[in-house]
Amino acid sequence: MSREQWGTRWGFIMAAVGSAIGLGNIWRFPYVAYKNGGGAFMIPYLFAILTTGISFVAFEFILGKKYRGSAPLTYFRVNEKMEFVGWWQFLISFIIMTYYAIILAWTLNYIGFSLNLAWGEDTNAFFFNSFLKVSSGASVSNFGNIVWQVLIPLLVVWLTTLSVVYKGVKKGIEAVNKFALPTLVILFIIFVIRAVTLPGATSGLNAFFEPSWSSLGKPSVWISAYSQIFYSLSLAMGIMITYSSYLPPKMDTTNNAFITAFSNSGFELLSGIGIFAALGFMAAKSGIAIGDLASGGIGLAFVVLPQIINQLPLPQLFGSLFFLCLLIAGITSLISLMEVCISAASEKFDWSRQRTVVIVGSLTTLMSALYTTNGGMYLLDVVDNFINNFAILPGAVVEIVLIYWVYKKFQELRDEANKYSQIKLGTYWNLTLGIITPLVLAIILASSLIANIKTTYGDYPQSFVAVFGWGMVILLPILAFLISKIPWKNPEMAKQIIEGEDDLG
C-alpha cells in the first residue's frame, strides 16, 4: 500500500507557499516593519530568515519526508514519547481554524459590500456595530445572539474548504493551490500597481522604507523580526510536516525550503508596498499623518482600507480586488490547517479521509459558530493572542529541544536531507536551529509572558481571559498528552513507514 502523494513538485511548492502566505502577510507585516524601523527592519528580518526561517522550514520538510506521516505519527516514529507534540500542534491548528474561518467569512461579506460601498463613511461603526453587532462587553457566560450575516458566509467558507480537502492531496489541495496562488499573485500585483500610481503614494512608500538606523539597537525590533518570520511561515503547527509527508523519498527538501521561505517574504514585501502606497494616498487626501493611519490586523483590513477605497476612482473594483486577494490568501492557509487535522485523525483512528473530513469538519464548524455571536470578536481577540504567544512558541521550543538535544536526531536528519539536496546542510544548520532558534524563541516567549502578566490582556474581565486565554493554553498540552495515550487503531501502520514513488513530475 502506497501513501498518497503530490502529483508534481510544483504542486507541493504551491501548497507550501500557499499555506505560508495568509492574512498575516497582508495585514501584519507592513505595520510590523513600519513601527520597527522601516527600511532598517529589513536587516533583522533578513537575518531572521537566514537563521530561523529557512532552517526551520527545512527541518520540518525533512521530518515529514523521512517519517512519512501526520505530525503525531511523525513524532511517534522519531520516538514514541514525542507523539504528544504532534497532538499539541494538531490542537493548535484546530483552534486557529475555528477563528480563521470567521475572518474569511467577514472577507466574503466585504467582497459583496465593496460592490455598493455598503460600509459608508464611518467604516469603524459599520464594521463593529452594523455588521458584527458587537456587544458592549466580554463575558464568560453570555456571548449574546448569533449574527446571521456572519454565520451564513461562514458555512460557505467551511463548505468550500472541506470540499477541497475531501478530494485528497492531489485532486483537491494541489489542484486548488496551483490555481489559487498564481491568481492571488496576479490580482495583488494589480492592486499594488494601482496603489503606487495614486497621488501621495510616494509619501507612503517613503514612510515604509525610510530607515531608522537607531532601531537596530533595540532588542524588541529583533524580536519582532523573528516573530514575524516564525508566524508567517506556519511553523510548529504541523503544516509543513504534514505537507512534506506526501513527498517521494528522493525529493530535494532544502531547495524547496529556500523557495518557500523567500516566496513568502517576497509577498510580504509586496504587501508592504501596496498597503503603504494606499496609506500615503489616504494621508494626502485627508490631511492625516501616515503614522496616525498606520495599523495592523483586523483594523487595517476592515476599517482603514475601506476608508481608503471610498476615496478612489472606481472604488467598487478596487475594493472587490483587495478583499478577493484577502480571501484567496486565507483559504489556502485554512486548507493547510485542516489537512493537519485530517491527516492526524485519520491515521490515529484508522478512518477514511472522507469520514475524517465529515467528523473534524463538523466539529470545527460548530466551534466557529461561537465567533458569530455578539461577543465573538472578544473571544477571537483573546484566543488569537494566547494561541500565537503561548501555545505555538512553547511547542516549537519543545519540538527542537527533544529532537536535537534529547533524542539527538539532527545528524540523522541532516544526512537524510543531504542525500538528495543540491544545497547541503552543515554545521551552520545545527547552530541556527539547535541553539539560536530555541534561544530566540525562549526570549520572545519570556517577553510576551511578562507583558501579559503585568496587565490583564485587552482590559477584558479577568475571568474571561483566565478561561479563554490562560485556561486554553494550559489545557492544550494536557489534552495532547491524553490523546497520545490512546493506542493507534492500526499499530502496524504506525510503526511501518510506507514509501512513496521515487520522484515527481
N, C-alpha and C positions, 0 to 999 in steps of 0.2 A: 504494500500500500504506500503510495507516494503522497507527500504533503502538498497542499495547494501552493501554487507558485505564481509570481508575476509573469505576465506574458512577455515583457521586454524590460531591459534595463532602464530605458527612458520612462516607462510606466512607473517603475519603482521610484526613480528620482522625482518625477512629478508628484507622486503621492507624498514622499517625504518633505519636499519643499512646500506642497500644499498644506501639509499639517503645520509646518513651521510658520508659514505666512497666515496670519489670522488678524483678529481685531486689534490686538496689541501693536502690530506693526504700523497700523494706520493711525490709531488714536493715542498710543502711548509713547512710541519712540520720538516723534517730533518734539513733544513737550519735554521729555526727559533730557534730550540733547540740548534744547534751548536753555533750560534752567540750570544745566550743569556745565556751562562754559561755551556753548555754541560750537564753533569750529574746533575749539581746543578739545572738546569732548571726544572728537574722533580719535585722538591719541589713546586714551584709556579704553575706548570702545574697541579699537583695532587690537590693542594688547590683550583684551579680554577674549576676543575671537581666537587669537593665536594660542593663548594659554589655557582656555577652558572650552570655548565653543567647539572648535574642530576636534579637540581631543576627546571631549565627552560624546560628541556625535559618533566619532569613530569607535569609541569604546562600546556604545550601545549597539551599533551596527554589527560589530564583531560578536558580541554576546548573542544577539538574535540569530545571526547566520550560523554560528558554531553549534548552538544548542537547539535551534530549530523549534522554538515553542513560544507560547504566550509569555508574558512577564513572569507569572508564578511558576510556570513549567521550566522556563529558562533558569531561574534562580534555584529551583528544586534540583535541576541537573548539575548546577555548579556545586551545590551542597544542600542536602535535604533540609538543613536548619535555616536556609535562606529563603525558603518558599514564602514566608510571611512578608518579605519585602515586596514581592510581586503582588500580593493581595493588598498591601498598603497602597501601591501605585494604582491598582485596579479601583480601589475605593476613592482615591483622589480623582481619577478620571471620571468615575461615576458621578461624584458630587459636582465637578466642574461642568459636566454635560447638562445637568439639570438647570443651571442658571445661564449657561452659554446659549442654550436653545432659546431662552426668553429674549435675550438681546437680539438674536436673529429674527424673532417674531416682531419685535419693535421695528427692526430694519425693514422687514417685509411691509409693515404698515406704512413706513415712511416713504417707500417707493411709491405707494399709492398717494400719500399726502403730497408728494412732490408735484403730481400732475396738476393740482389746483392750488398749491401752496397753502394747504389747509391749516398749517401751523400759525398763520397770521404774522403780526408784527411782534407780539410778545411770545417768543418761542419758548421761553422758560416756563411761563404759566401754562402754555398749551401742553408741553411735554409732561409736566408733573401733575397738573390739575385736570385739564380737559381730557388728555389721553390716558395716563396711568391712574388718574383719580387717587393719588397718594393720600393716605390718611394722615392725621395730624401727629401721630406718634407711633413708636415701636412698642410692641407688647408680645410677650411670650404666648399668652393665651388668646389673643384676639388679632387675627390677621385681616378681618373685615370680609367684604364680599369679593367674589370673582369678577374681574373686569373682562367682559366677554370679547371686547375688541382686541384684547391681548391673547385670550385663550384660543380663539379660532385660528389666527395665523400660527400660533404655537403648534397646533395639531398639524397644520400644513408642513411646518418645518420638520416635525418628527416623522410624518409620513414619507416625506422626501428622503430624509436621512436613512430611515430604516429600509426603505425600498432599495436603496443603493447597496447597503451592507448585506441585505438579504441575498443579493445576486452573487456575492462572493468577492474574492480578491481581484480576479482578472476581469470578469464581466461587469462587476459593479464598481469597486473602488478605483481600479486602474482606469477603466473607461471614462469615468466621470472626471478624474483628475487630469487626464490627458486632454480633455476638452476645457475644463473649468479654469485651469491655471493659465494657459495661454490667453484665454478670453479675459481673465482678470487683468493680466499684464497689459494687454492691448487697450482695454477700457480705461485702466488707470493712467496709462500714458496720455490718452486723450484728455482725461481730467487734468493732468499736470500741465500739458501744453496750453490748455485753456486758462489755467490758473496763472501761469508765468507770463501770459500776454495781457493780463489785466492791469489797469492803471494802479500804481502803488505796489505792484508785486515785488519790485526791486528792493523796496524798503523792508519788506517781509523777509526776503532771502538774505539781505544784509544782517537782519536781526538773528536769523537762524545760523548763518555761517560765521559771523564776526567772532573771532576767538577771544576768550577771556583767559589769558595765559595763567593768571594768578590762581584760577580754579584748579589747576593741575596739582597744586599743593594741598588740596583739601581731600582727606580720606573719603568723604561722602561722595565725591564725584567718581572716584574709582569703584566704590561700592555700587553706585548706580549703574556704571558701565557693565559690571559683572552681572548684576541683577537683570538688566535688560537682555543681555545675551542669553542668560540661562532660561528666562521665562519665554523669550520669543522663539527659541529653538525646540520647545516642547520636550525638555529634558527631564529625566527621572519621573516620567508619568507612564512609562511602559509603551509609549507610542513607537519610538524608534526601534526598540527591541522587537515588538510585535511585527512591524512592517519588514524589518530585515530578516525575520524568521522565514519569510516566504522567498528568500533569495536562494539561488543554487550554491553549492559548496565552493565553486571556483570564482565567485564574484569578487571584484576589487572593491573592498569596503572603504579604504582610506580615501581614495579618489572621490568616491561618492560623498564622503563626509565633507570634503572641501567644497564640492559643488553645492551641497545642501546649505552649508553654513554661509557661504558667500552669496548665494542666491537670496537667502533670507535677508542678509544685511543690505544687499543691493536694493531690495524692495523697500526696506526701512528708509534708506536714504532718499529714494524716490518719493516716499510718503512725506518725508520732511520738507522736500522741495515744494510739493503740491500744497500741503497744508499751510505752510508759512507764506507762500505766494498769495494764497487766498486771504490769509490774515492781514497781509500788507495792504491788499485791496480794501478790506473792511476798515482798516485803520485810516487810510486816506479818505475813505468815503464818510466815515462817521466822526473823524477827529479824535478818536480814542487811541491811546497809545497801544502799540502791539503787545507790550508786557501785560496790559490790563485785559487784553483779549485772549492771550495765550492760555490754554488749559489743556488738560488731557482727559482721556477716558470718556465716560458717557456724556459729560457736559460738552465736550468738544463736538462729538458726533451729532447729538440730538438737540443742542441748544445753540452753540456758536455757529456751526456750519449752516444750519437753516437761516440764521440771520444774514450770513454772507450770501447765500443763494438768493435771498429776497432782492438783493441789490444788483444782481447780474442780468445782462441781456439773456433772453431765453432761459429764465430760471427753472422752468419745468424740466427742460432737457438736462441741465447741469445737475439739478437735484436728483433726478432719477438715476443719472450716471453714477453719482457718488454713492448713493445707497445701494445700488446694484453691485458695485465693487465691494462694498462692505459685506453684503450678503454672500457673495461668492467666496470671499476670503474666509468668512466664518463657517460656511457649510463644509468646506474641505477640512477644516480643523475639527468640526463636530464629528464628521465621519471617522476621522482617525481616533478620536476619543472613544467612540462607540466600538470600533474594531478591537481596541484594547480589552474591553469588557466582554465582547462576543467571543473572542479567541480564548480568553481565560476561562470563562464559564463553560464553554462547550468542551474544553479539554478536561477540566476538573470533574465534570459530571457526565461526560461522555454523551452529550446531547448533540443532535444535528445542528448545523448552522441555523436552519430555518426556525427550529424550536427555540433556540437560544435568542434569536432576534426578537421573537414574539414575547418571551418572558422578560428579558432585560429591557426591551423597548417599552413594554407596558409599565414596568416599574419606574423608569426614568420619566416617562410622560406624566404619570401620576404625581411624582415628586415635583416635577416642573410646575404643576398647577398651583403649588403654594406661592410661586413667584408672580402669578397672575392676579393675586388679591391686592387689596388696597395697601396692605403692608408689605407687599412683595419687594419693593425697592429697598426697604430697610434690611430685609433678610438677605437680598443679593449683595448688598454693600458689605455686610458683616462676614458672610460666608466667603466671599471672594477675598477679602483682606486676610482672613485667617488661613484659608487654604493655601494661598500664594506665599505667605510669610512663614507659616509654622507647620505646614504639612509637607509641601514639596521639598523644601530645603533640608529638613532633618532626614527625610527619606533618601535624598541624594547623598548626604554625608555617610549614612549607614551603608548604602549601596557600595560606595567606593572603599570605605574602610574595611568592610567584610571581605570584598573580593581582592583588594590589594594587600592589606595588612594581615588579615586573619587567615583567609584561605589561600593567599599567595598565588593567585591565578593570572597575574598580569603578564608574566613571561610567556605562559602558555597562550594567552590571547594575542600577545604581540607576534609570536611565531605564526599563529594561525592567520593573522592579517597579512603578514609579510610574504606568505606563500604566493598570494595572487595579486598583491597590490603594487602598483608602479611606485608609489610614494612609500618608502619604508619607515616604519615606526622604530624609534630607538630610545635612547636614554632620555631625550627631551620629553617624549610622551609619558614615560614613567614619572618624571619630575613634575610636569604640569598637572597631570591627572592624579597622581598619588600623593602629592604634597601641596602644591599651590592651590588647586581647586578645593579640596576639603577645608583648607585653612581659610580661604576667602569666603567660602560658604558659611563657615562657622562664625566669622566676623559679621557677615550680613545678618545671620540669624540672631546673634547676640545684640546687635544694634536695634533690630526690629523688636526684639523681646523687651529691651529696656524702654523703647519708645511707647510700647503698648501697655507696659506695666505702670508707667508713671501716670497715665490718664486712662479713663475708660474710652475705648475706641468710639469715635464719632459722636461722643456725648449721648450715646444711647443709654437706656436703663441698664444697670449692671446685670440684672437677671437675664436680659435679652442677649447681651454679649457673652455672659457666662455659659448659656445654653447653646447658642448657635455659633459661638466663636471658640472659646477655650474648651467647652464641652465636646464639640465636634473634633477638635484637634487631638484631644486625649483619647476619644473613643475610636478613632480610625485605626491606629496601630493595634489596639486591643482586639478589635473585630478582625483585623488582618491575621493576627496570631491564632485566633479561634478558628477561622476558616482554614488556615493552613493545617490544622489538626484533623480536619475531615479527610478520610482516606480518598485517594484517587479512585474514581469509579473503574478505570481501566489501568491498574498499576503497571502492567506490562508495557503499555503505550508510554506511560510517564517515564519509564526507565530506558526505553529504546529510542534513540534518535533516528527519525525517519529521514533519509536523504532525499534530496530533490534531483532534478535533472542537472547535468553538468554545467549548462550555460543557458543564457537567454539570447533572444534575438536582438 
